[in-house]
Amino acid sequence: MIQIDWKSGVPAYDQIVSGISRLAVLGVLPEGTQLPSVRSFALKLGVNPNTVQKAYLILEGKGITYSVAGKGSFIAANENAKEEIKRGAKAALVKAHQEEEKCRT
């Protein structure tokens, strides 16, 4: 499902957010799919439960997931995830372009 790359320099919670978003867009995690509990996912990934909790809160804030009290977190409609992926890709493209411009000067 998702693996943390400790050498990437990207925070683990960001890797979790992007991984779940990507899986939602690809349809691997269809709308309504329940995400693993914070504790079980943290154990599986080898991270602190607070890291998973932070990722889940970010995902919910972006509209990629929603939570049900006493039940857990679930994947929301894929349109939210698709828009988030597009925004991330656009930001990465802009950053790459800016870096290229710096190299030219």
C-alpha atoms as a printed R data frame, in Angstrom:
    type eleno elety resid chain resno       x      y       z
1   ATOM     1    CA   MET     A     1   0.000  0.000   0.000
2   ATOM     2    CA   ILE     A     2   2.259  2.815   1.225
3   ATOM     3    CA   GLN     A     3   5.908  2.704   2.208
4   ATOM     4    CA   ILE     A     4   7.870  5.435   3.934
5   ATOM     5    CA   ASP     A     5  11.132  6.454   2.261
6   ATOM     6    CA   TRP     A     6  13.275  7.624   5.162
7   ATOM     7    CA   LYS     A     7  16.030  8.895   2.856
8   ATOM     8    CA   SER     A     8  13.795 11.169   0.777
9   ATOM     9    CA   GLY     A     9  13.808 14.109   3.168
10  ATOM    10    CA   VAL     A    10  10.023 14.336   2.838
11  ATOM    11    CA   PRO     A    11   8.223 14.131   6.196
12  ATOM    12    CA   ALA     A    12   6.486 10.813   6.825
13  ATOM    13    CA   TYR     A    13   3.066 12.450   7.227
14  ATOM    14    CA   ASP     A    14   3.445 14.102   3.784
15  ATOM    15    CA   GLN     A    15   4.326 10.732   2.268
16  ATOM    16    CA   ILE     A    16   1.211  9.220   3.857
17  ATOM    17    CA   VAL     A    17  -0.983 12.062   2.568
18  ATOM    18    CA   SER     A    18   0.372 11.834  -0.977
19  ATOM    19    CA   GLY     A    19   0.235  8.033  -0.950
20  ATOM    20    CA   ILE     A    20  -3.401  7.863   0.134
21  ATOM    21    CA   SER     A    21  -4.335 10.664  -2.286
22  ATOM    22    CA   ARG     A    22  -2.645  8.844  -5.165
23  ATOM    23    CA   LEU     A    23  -4.332  5.539  -4.300
24  ATOM    24    CA   ALA     A    24  -7.715  7.288  -4.171
25  ATOM    25    CA   VAL     A    25  -7.200  8.890  -7.592
26  ATOM    26    CA   LEU     A    26  -6.104  5.581  -9.116
27  ATOM    27    CA   GLY     A    27  -9.204  3.869  -7.751
28  ATOM    28    CA   VAL     A    28  -7.232  1.479  -5.566
29  ATOM    29    CA   LEU     A    29  -9.061  3.069  -2.633
30  ATOM    30    CA   PRO     A    30 -12.558  3.722  -4.004
31  ATOM    31    CA   GLU     A    31 -15.009  6.117  -2.393
32  ATOM    32    CA   GLY     A    32 -16.237  4.826   0.961
33  ATOM    33    CA   THR     A    33 -13.202  2.629   1.641
34  ATOM    34    CA   GLN     A    34 -12.321  2.623   5.322
35  ATOM    35    CA   LEU     A    35  -8.725  3.528   6.131
36  ATOM    36    CA   PRO     A    36  -6.815  1.471   8.700
37  ATOM    37    CA   SER     A    37  -6.976  2.624  12.295
38  ATOM    38    CA   VAL     A    38  -4.305  5.107  13.324
39  ATOM    39    CA   ARG     A    39  -2.576  2.590  15.583
40  ATOM    40    CA   SER     A    40  -2.571 -0.315  13.150
41  ATOM    41    CA   PHE     A    41  -1.383  1.868  10.254
42  ATOM    42    CA   ALA     A    42   1.369  3.392  12.402
43  ATOM    43    CA   LEU     A    43   2.543 -0.074  13.399
44  ATOM    44    CA   LYS     A    44   2.525 -1.256   9.791
45  ATOM    45    CA   LEU     A    45   4.474  1.795   8.557
46  ATOM    46    CA   GLY     A    46   6.838  1.910  11.525
47  ATOM    47    CA   VAL     A    47   5.919  5.462  12.501
48  ATOM    48    CA   ASN     A    48   4.523  7.164  15.567
49  ATOM    49    CA   PRO     A    49   0.697  7.110  15.762
50  ATOM    50    CA   ASN     A    50   0.779 10.918  15.981
51  ATOM    51    CA   THR     A    51   2.310 10.963  12.487
52  ATOM    52    CA   VAL     A    52  -0.587  8.960  11.055
53  ATOM    53    CA   GLN     A    53  -3.084 11.071  12.983
54  ATOM    54    CA   LYS     A    54  -1.570 14.241  11.501
55  ATOM    55    CA   ALA     A    55  -1.785 12.768   7.994
56  ATOM    56    CA   TYR     A    56  -5.415 11.759   8.527
57  ATOM    57    CA   LEU     A    57  -6.272 15.280   9.737
58  ATOM    58    CA   ILE     A    58  -4.602 16.812   6.681
59  ATOM    59    CA   LEU     A    59  -6.456 14.408   4.373
60  ATOM    60    CA   GLU     A    60  -9.750 15.302   6.002
61  ATOM    61    CA   GLY     A    61  -8.967 19.012   5.803
62  ATOM    62    CA   LYS     A    62  -8.341 18.648   2.074
63  ATOM    63    CA   GLY     A    63 -11.620 16.780   1.574
64  ATOM    64    CA   ILE     A    64  -9.926 13.559   0.515
65  ATOM    65    CA   THR     A    65 -11.288 11.658   3.503
66  ATOM    66    CA   TYR     A    66 -14.062 12.082   6.016
67  ATOM    67    CA   SER     A    67 -14.420 10.644   9.476
68  ATOM    68    CA   VAL     A    68 -17.350  9.065  11.249
69  ATOM    69    CA   ALA     A    69 -17.311  9.220  15.035
70  ATOM    70    CA   GLY     A    70 -16.581  5.807  16.483
71  ATOM    71    CA   LYS     A    71 -16.145  4.246  13.031
72  ATOM    72    CA   GLY     A    72 -12.956  5.738  11.549
73  ATOM    73    CA   SER     A    73 -11.800  7.530   8.417
74  ATOM    74    CA   PHE     A    74 -13.140  6.858   4.935
75  ATOM    75    CA   ILE     A    75 -12.227  7.903   1.391
76  ATOM    76    CA   ALA     A    76 -14.417 10.735   0.136
77  ATOM    77    CA   ALA     A    77 -15.511 11.287  -3.466
78  ATOM    78    CA   ASN     A    78 -12.475 10.940  -5.746
79  ATOM    79    CA   GLU     A    79 -12.946 14.406  -7.255
80  ATOM    80    CA   ASN     A    80 -11.445 15.922  -4.096
81  ATOM    81    CA   ALA     A    81  -8.362 13.725  -4.350
82  ATOM    82    CA   LYS     A    82  -7.984 14.419  -8.075
83  ATOM    83    CA   GLU     A    83  -8.055 18.169  -7.510
84  ATOM    84    CA   GLU     A    84  -5.484 17.851  -4.725
85  ATOM    85    CA   ILE     A    85  -3.163 15.802  -6.943
86  ATOM    86    CA   LYS     A    86  -3.524 18.388  -9.730
87  ATOM    87    CA   ARG     A    87  -2.657 21.219  -7.328
88  ATOM    88    CA   GLY     A    88   0.379 19.314  -6.073
89  ATOM    89    CA   ALA     A    89   1.569 18.550  -9.585
90  ATOM    90    CA   LYS     A    90   1.133 22.172 -10.638
91  ATOM    91    CA   ALA     A    91   3.086 23.385  -7.606
92  ATOM    92    CA   ALA     A    92   5.892 20.910  -8.358
93  ATOM    93    CA   LEU     A    93   6.000 22.064 -11.974
94  ATOM    94    CA   VAL     A    94   6.203 25.728 -10.958
95  ATOM    95    CA   LYS     A    95   8.965 24.947  -8.473
96  ATOM    96    CA   ALA     A    96  10.922 22.987 -11.089
97  ATOM    97    CA   HIS     A    97  10.565 25.860 -13.556
98  ATOM    98    CA   GLN     A    98  11.809 28.341 -10.946
99  ATOM    99    CA   GLU     A    99  14.802 26.132 -10.184
100 ATOM   100    CA   GLU     A   100  15.589 25.891 -13.885
101 ATOM   101    CA   GLU     A   101  15.462 29.670 -14.203
102 ATOM   102    CA   LYS     A   102  17.881 30.021 -11.276
103 ATOM   103    CA   CYS     A   103  20.317 27.652 -12.987
104 ATOM   104    CA   ARG     A   104  20.219 29.684 -16.189
105 ATOM   105    CA   THR     A   105  21.252 32.904 -14.483
